[in-house]
Every structure is written in C-alpha cells, then in structure tokens.
C-alpha cells in the first residue's frame, strides 16, 4: 500500500516539474486558426514535394512581408521553367513559352488548399475538425488535424501543423477507403527574420497588367438546383474553344478543399463516356441535356459530380 502511495506522489511531482505545453490545450479549430494566421504573417522558405500516384513534383515556395504587403514566389523545379509571383492580391505567372500574365487572386494556387489560409467557417459547412496524433516531418514536430467529411459528397483530408511556427507541414487527401489520393509535404522549412531578397526585388518589379475578366455578353444563365453543403460558385466564364470556336460555359465550384469544374457545350458527334476515373481520385461525369453536354470534373466521388451535373438548369 505504501509503495502505491509513493508512486502516486512521484507521478504528481513529475507533472508539477514538467508542465504541459500550451499547445496541448488547443482545439482542432484553434490549431487551424493559428495555421491560417501564420500562413499570412510568417516569413519563410519551404521546399515541398507533391505526390500524385506515380508523379512527384518538387517545388520551392517563399513568403514574406514587403512594405506591409504579402509577397510570395512559387518555383517549379522539374520540367520547363515555370514560376508564379504574388504581390498583394495580384498573381503573375511566368512561363518559358508564353508571355507573362497577371490575375487577381489572394493566393498562389497549386500548393496548399486555399481554405487552409482562409475562413474556417466555410470549411465547417462540409467538414468536422478532429485532433489527431503527432509526428515528425522535415525534422520538425507536427500536430495532425483530421478534416472529416460531413457527408458522402466529398473526401476526407488531414493536415500536419508545425508545433513551432504553426505553418503547414503536410496535407493528405483520402478517398472513402482511406487510400491516399494526393499528398503535399514539406521537406525543409526555414523561418526567416526578414523578407528574402528575391521577394524584395519582386515587389519592385512592374508586372503585366491584370487580365480582363471574360466577356459574358452571349453567355447563358446556368444555375444549380442542388449543390453539396459548403460548395459555392467562385468563377463563371464564357469563351470559345481555340481552333474550333465552339462556345463553352465554365463554372468553378469549391468547398475550400475540393474543386469542381463544370463545362457546358454543344454535344460532339462522338459521345463521351458517361463516367471516367482519371487518376488521383479525379473523376469526370458527362450528362446529356438536349443538344448539350455537361461535363463535371473534380476530386470528389463520381456520384457527387453526377448529381451536380443533373441539377444544372437554364434560367
């Protein structure tokens, strides 16, 4: 009996001697809020790899604050030279085989999902936030947060957050069978005390003027009668296909993590397959509406795409 009491006293002394970290008391939502803020406020350089099936894409992403504006650079390390530069809310794309062009955008797309640095209330419509385990990534301790889909219309995800800087270290997208669809992972993270010189120079550059938004003078007013909770229309576009000049309506949807593209065009002579799983969880569904074809593409279950495509009506 005395031995048991002694062990209890020793354990109590250990708890008093080694207090828990403040991070231990954070909720899943608090971790995500801290990450979102850090992605805007911190100055850092990250080396990243993206894994998609048998494809590996290495990237370098640098972020800083210059003259009270966020400035960032994304460089693709494999293949032909390709960069993206962000100054404030203007993103400029620089590629070797075409003139540079600029668009209005709050983030450089193609790295982390936009919602990780955005408004969590949008994500809460489609996902539950759950604390997971901890792991070591790029030599740094990270806290994993699970993003569990509220319904069968989207996939689960999980993000590891650096316990020191609160910056993202890894993001996984998982299908219904919990198989990995896509992964973005940091292999080196360097926090900077001042903006990198390349960002200071980028802020001084005269970048191309922002492209005009697509004209919709002859576009149709397509509307959805059903969308999964949390999905919103973010882009509407009307243009003609290069070469054949066929008019195409384009609508982009997102819930913050999953992106869906919907195209409406005149049906071709050779019908497209009704359903196609491309890879990495990217599905495509084709629905015939009179003389038109509605094509929906996205990293969501094909049943979701089918319901979205069939809900499209002309108003």
N, C-alpha and C positions, 0 to 999 in steps of 0.2 A: 504493500500500500504506500509506503514511504517512497519507494522507487518511482511509482506512478506520479505522485505529487511532485517529486523532484524534476521529472521530465516535463511536466506541465509548466513549472516555474522557469525552466531553461528555455522552453519554447517562447514563453511570454517575454523573456529578456531578449531573445533574438528578434522578435517583432519590434520591440522598442528600440533596439540598437540599429536595425536595418529597416527604416520606414519604407512604406510602399511609395512608388513614384506617382506623381500627379496623373500621368498617362493611364495608370491602372483604373482610375475613376471615370475616364471618358466614355461616353456612349458611342455607339457606332456613328450616329449622326454628327456628334461633336468631332470625331476623327475626320469625317468627310468635310465638315465646315472648315476645319483647320487646314486641310489639304487644299481646298478651293482658294482660301486666302493666301496660302503660301505660293501657289502657282502664279498669283498676280504680284505678290510683294517681293519674293526672294530673287536674288541674283545668283545664277548657277549655270553650269555647263554639264550636260549629260551625254553619255554615249549609250545608244539604245539599239536593241535588235528586235525586229518584228518577225514572228514565226507564223507562217501561213501554210499549213500542210507541208509540202516539200520545198517551200520557198523561204529564204531568210533574207531580210532587208536590214542592213546596218545604217544607222542614222546618227547624226550629231545635232543636238538641239541646245542653243544658248539663249538665255533670257536675262534681261536686266532692265534697269530704270534709267533713262537718259532724259534730262530736262523734264522730269515729272511725267514722262510717257513710258509705257511699256514698249520695249524693243526686243525683237526675237529673230533668230536665224535658224532655219532648218536646212541641213545639208544631207543629201542622199549620197552615200559613199560608194555604191556599186552602180555600174552602168554609165550612160552618158551623164555629163554634169547637169545637175538639177538642184536648184536652191529655192527657198521661199524666205522672204524678209517681211517682218511685220513692224510697222511704226505706228503706234496708237491703234486705230481701228482700220488701218489700210494694210492689206497684204499684197505683196508683189511677188510674182512667180518669174523665175529666171531659168530658162532652158536653152540648151545649146543650139536647137534647130528652129527656134521661133523667137520673135521679138518679145521682150518682157512686157507684162501687162499687170494691172493692179485691180483689186476688187475691194469693196468694203466688207470687212469681216473682223469679229472680235478675237479670233484665234486662228492659228495656222492649223488647218485640218490635216488629218492623216497620222497623228501621233496618239494622243490620249483623247477619249471621247469628250466632246465639248462640255457635257454636263458635269464632269469632274471639277471643272473650274467655274461652273455656273451656279444657277439657282437650284438648290436641292429640292424645293417644293415641287418642281416639275418631275423630278425623279421619283418622289414619294407617291405619285399617282400610279406608277407602274411597278414599283419595287419596294421590298422591305429591306431595311438595313440591319445586319446582324454581325456582331463581333465574332471574329474567327480566331485562329491561333496566331502565333508569331513565328517568324522565320528570318533567315539571314539571306539578304540579296545584295549583290555587289559589295559584299563585306560589311553591310550595314544592317542593324536590326530593324525589322519591319512588322507592323501590325496589319493583319489581314482583315478586311471588311467584306462580308458577303452581300451581294445585291441580288436578292431572291425575287424572281418574277411573281407578281400577284395573280397571274393568270397563265393560260397556255398560249397566249398570243405573242410571247417573246421568250428569250432565253435568259438564263441566269448569268451572273458575272461575279468576279471577285477582284478586289484591288488591294495591293500591299502598300502601306504608307510608311515612309521613313520616320522612325521614332524621334529623330533629332530635328530634322528640318520640316517634317510633315509633307514633303514632296512625294509624288507617286513613284514607286519603285517597280511595280509590275501590275499588269492588267490582263485578266483572262476572260474570255467569252466561252461559255459552256453550253452544249445542247441539252436536250431533255434527258439524255442518257449520261449526263455529266462528262461527256467527252470534250476535250479541248478543241475549240474551233479556231481560235486565234489568240496569240499572246504578244504583248508588248512588254519588254523587260529592260530595265536599266542595267548596264554592266559597269558603269562608272559614273559617280555623281560627285561633282566638285562645287561646293558652295563658294561664291565669290563675295568679296567685301566691297567691290566696286564694279561697274559695268565693264565687260570685256571691250577691248579697243575696237574690235570689229563691229560691235553694236554702236559705239560712239560714231564711227565712220558711217555706218548705215543710216543713222539718224540725220546726218548732214547731207546725204545724197538727194538729188532731185529724181524721184522715181516717176514712172509713167503715170499719167492721169488715170483716175478710176474709170473703168469701162462703164458706158451707159447701160442701164438695165434693158433687158429685151423688150422690144415693142410688142404690145398685145392688141394692136388695133383690130386684127382679124381673129384673135383668139376666142375660144368658146368658154363659157362659164361652167366648167365641170365642177361638181360638188360631190362630197362623200356623204351618204346617208348613214354610214357606220364607220367608226374608227375605234381601235382599242383605246381604253382609258390611258390618258397621258400622251397620246400621239397628236401632234399638231402639224399643220401645213406651214412650212418655212420658206418655200420657194414656189412660184408659179412662172412658167416660161412658155413662150410660143415662138417657134422658129421653123425654118425649113431645113431638111436634111441636105448636107453637102453633096453635090453631084446630081441628085435626082429631084431636088427642090420640093419634095413632099412635105406638107405641113405636119408638124408634130407638137402636141401639147405635152408639157412636162410638169409634174407636180412632185415636190420633195416633202417627205414626212419624217419626223423624228420624235422619239420619246426621251432624247438626251443621250441614250446609249445606242439604240438600234436606229439605223437609217433605212428608209424605203423610198425607192424611185418608181414613179408611175408614169407611163408613156401612153398617149392615145394617138393613133394614126390610122390611116386607111389600110384595110386588110390587104396584104400582098397576095399574089397569085399562088404562092406556095405557102400553105398554112403552117404556122409554127406549132411546136409541141405544146400541149396544154400545161405541162408541168416539167420543170427541169431543175435538178440539184446540180449547181455548177461546182463548187468546192468550198471548203471552209465554212459550211453552213449557209452559203449564199444560195438562195432559191430563186426561181423565176416561174411565174404563172402567167398564162395568156388566156384572156377571156374575150369571146367574140360578142360585140354589141352592134347588131345590124351589119353595116358595111365597115365597121371599125374594129380594130384590135386594141385591147387594153393590156399592156404588159406591165406587170408589177415585179420588182426585183428588190431583194433585201435579205439581211441576215436574221430572218425570223422564220418560224415554221411556215411551210407552204400553205397550210390551211388558213393562216392569217392573211397571206397575200391574196388567196382566192376570195376570201370574204371582203377584203378591201376593194379588189378589182370589181367584184359583182355589185358593190354598193355605189359605184360611180354613176352619177346621173347628170344630164344636161339641164341646166336651169336658165 
